[in-house]
Amino acid sequence: MSKKPTGSIQSLQISTFSDDSTNLQIKIIKFSSDKEEIEKQIVDLFVKTTIKSGFSFLETPKQNKQDDFDFSLTLPGGKVYLELTEFIVKDQEIPYLTSSTPRTCGEFHDMFLKTIDNKIKKASKRLEKMTLLKKELLPVDLLCYTTHADYNIDDVVVVLLQHTLLNYKNPFENIFLLQPIAFNHAHIRVLQPYSDKTIDNNTLVKLRDNQLINLL
């Protein structure tokens, strides 16, 4: 099994009681150092969160072998492949440094897009190989995720990515972003497809200059 460094996610839980007292707890999500176990955690969180929004799965997601797409999902509309990729910010090529380095939203956008580009190349090659071997071709979704609060992106970066992907050729039917906030809940955003074209290019250029600092 492949091992990898990983991060952690902290969340603040506030409980209120009948006597008007409150209790504050900081909960930490620790991820496994095993790549396959991390992916299982992320897909489980993806399933739990999307079910709360009315999404449904006909079967438990199936984790595939190393030379295949990461998971197979059975949905009401049919079967799809699900490929996973983790978004990591590297400071001087060293990932998982705990820091609150200020970066522009444009910098986050460019780093995130490079992560997607790497998966586009790999997925395209895999689909070509499957075609040659006459294997069953299914729609492919991409699930991007973070395991470190320092790498979470805000709504501005999401909007920048959504607009870039409007005319971005890639093999994925859907591209999701999952950012864990608790053991059983996450923020999930749809990066592709996206249909809102109301933001003009001048505004998008200005948004790239916004500063994003994740305070831990």
C-alpha positions in Angstrom: 0.0 0.0 0.0 1.3 3.4 -0.9 2.1 5.8 2.0 1.9 9.6 1.8 2.2 12.6 4.1 -1.2 14.1 5.0 -2.7 17.0 6.8 -5.5 17.6 9.3 -8.8 19.5 9.4 -9.9 21.4 12.5 -13.5 22.5 13.2 -15.1 24.4 16.0 -18.2 22.9 17.5 -20.5 25.0 19.7 -23.1 23.3 21.9 -25.8 25.1 23.7 -27.8 23.7 26.7 -31.2 24.4 28.3 -29.5 26.4 31.1 -28.1 28.8 28.5 -24.6 27.5 29.0 -22.4 26.8 26.0 -19.5 24.4 25.3 -16.8 24.9 22.8 -14.9 22.0 21.3 -12.2 21.9 18.7 -12.5 18.7 16.7 -9.6 17.5 14.5 -10.0 15.2 11.5 -6.9 13.1 11.1 -6.4 11.3 7.9 -4.7 8.0 7.3 -1.2 8.0 5.8 -2.3 5.2 3.5 -3.5 6.6 0.1 -6.3 4.0 -0.4 -7.6 4.6 3.1 -7.6 8.4 2.6 -9.6 7.9 -0.6 -12.1 5.7 1.1 -12.6 8.4 3.8 -13.1 11.1 1.2 -15.6 9.1 -0.9 -17.5 8.1 2.3 -17.7 11.8 3.2 -18.8 12.6 -0.4 -21.6 10.1 -0.2 -22.8 11.2 3.2 -22.8 14.8 2.3 -24.5 14.5 -1.1 -27.2 12.1 0.3 -28.1 15.0 2.7 -28.7 17.1 -0.4 -31.1 14.6 -1.9 -28.5 12.6 -4.0 -28.8 8.9 -4.1 -26.5 5.9 -4.7 -27.9 2.5 -5.7 -24.9 0.6 -4.4 -21.9 1.2 -2.1 -19.1 2.8 -4.1 -16.6 0.2 -5.3 -12.9 0.9 -5.0 -11.1 -0.3 -8.1 -7.6 -1.7 -8.7 -4.5 0.6 -9.1 -4.5 0.5 -12.9 -8.2 1.6 -13.1 -10.2 4.7 -12.2 -10.3 5.1 -8.5 -14.0 4.2 -7.9 -17.1 3.0 -9.6 -20.4 4.5 -8.6 -23.9 3.1 -9.4 -26.4 6.0 -9.6 -30.0 6.2 -10.6 -28.9 7.4 -14.1 -26.4 4.6 -14.5 -22.8 3.7 -13.7 -19.9 6.2 -13.6 -16.2 6.2 -12.8 -15.0 8.5 -10.0 -11.4 9.7 -10.1 -9.9 11.4 -7.1 -7.2 14.0 -6.7 -5.9 15.9 -3.7 -5.2 19.6 -3.9 -1.8 20.4 -2.2 0.0 23.7 -1.9 3.7 23.3 -2.0 6.0 25.8 -0.3 9.4 25.5 -1.9 8.3 22.1 -3.2 7.5 20.9 0.3 3.9 20.0 0.9 1.9 20.1 4.2 3.8 22.9 5.8 1.5 24.5 8.4 1.6 28.2 7.5 -0.7 31.1 6.7 1.2 32.4 3.8 -0.9 35.1 2.0 -1.6 34.3 -1.7 -3.8 35.8 -4.3 -6.9 34.1 -5.5 -5.2 34.0 -8.9 -2.3 32.0 -7.5 -4.7 29.5 -5.8 -6.6 29.2 -9.1 -3.5 28.5 -11.1 -2.2 25.9 -8.7 -5.6 24.2 -8.6 -5.9 24.2 -12.4 -2.5 22.5 -12.6 -3.8 19.8 -10.3 -6.8 19.3 -12.6 -4.5 19.3 -15.7 -2.5 16.4 -14.3 -5.6 14.4 -13.9 -6.9 15.3 -17.4 -3.7 13.9 -18.9 -3.9 10.7 -16.9 -7.6 10.1 -17.5 -7.3 10.8 -21.2 -4.5 8.2 -21.5 -6.5 5.7 -19.5 -9.6 6.1 -21.7 -7.5 5.7 -24.8 -6.1 2.4 -23.4 -9.5 1.2 -22.4 -10.8 1.9 -25.9 -7.9 -0.1 -27.5 -8.6 -3.0 -25.1 -12.4 -2.7 -25.9 -13.2 -2.2 -22.2 -16.5 -0.7 -21.1 -16.4 3.1 -21.3 -18.4 5.0 -18.7 -18.7 8.7 -17.9 -15.9 9.9 -15.6 -16.3 12.4 -12.8 -13.4 14.0 -11.0 -13.5 14.6 -7.2 -10.9 17.1 -6.0 -10.4 17.3 -2.2 -8.3 18.8 0.5 -7.0 17.1 3.7 -5.4 20.2 5.2 -7.3 23.4 6.2 -4.4 25.5 4.9 -5.3 24.5 1.4 -9.0 25.2 1.4 -10.1 27.7 -1.2 -12.8 30.3 -0.9 -15.8 31.3 -3.1 -13.7 33.7 -5.3 -11.3 30.9 -6.3 -14.2 28.6 -7.0 -15.8 31.2 -9.3 -12.5 31.7 -11.1 -12.2 28.0 -11.7 -15.8 27.6 -12.8 -15.3 30.3 -15.4 -12.0 28.8 -16.6 -13.6 25.3 -17.0 -16.5 26.7 -19.1 -14.3 26.3 -22.2 -11.7 23.9 -20.9 -11.5 20.7 -22.9 -11.4 17.7 -20.6 -12.7 14.1 -20.3 -14.7 14.7 -17.1 -18.5 14.9 -17.1 -18.5 16.5 -13.6 -15.8 18.1 -11.5 -16.5 18.4 -7.8 -14.6 20.0 -4.9 -14.9 18.5 -1.4 -13.5 20.4 1.6 -14.0 18.4 4.9 -15.3 20.4 7.9 -16.3 17.6 10.2 -16.2 13.8 10.4 -19.6 13.4 8.7 -19.9 16.6 6.7 -18.1 18.6 4.1 -18.5 21.6 1.8 -19.0 20.3 -1.8 -18.9 22.6 -4.8 -19.6 21.8 -8.5 -16.8 23.2 -10.6 -18.1 21.7 -13.8 -20.6 21.9 -15.4 -21.3 25.6 -14.8 -23.6 27.9 -16.7 -23.4 31.3 -15.1 -21.7 33.7 -17.5 -22.8 36.9 -15.8 -19.3 37.9 -14.6 -17.4 39.8 -17.2 -13.7 39.3 -17.9 -12.6 42.6 -16.3 -14.2 41.5 -13.0 -12.6 38.1 -13.2 -9.1 39.8 -13.7 -9.7 41.9 -10.6 -10.9 38.9 -8.6 -7.5 37.3 -9.2 -5.8 40.0 -7.2 -7.9 39.2 -4.0 -5.8 37.9 -1.1 -6.7 34.6 0.5 -5.2 33.8 3.9 -6.4 30.6 5.8 -6.1 31.3 9.5 -5.6 28.1 11.6 
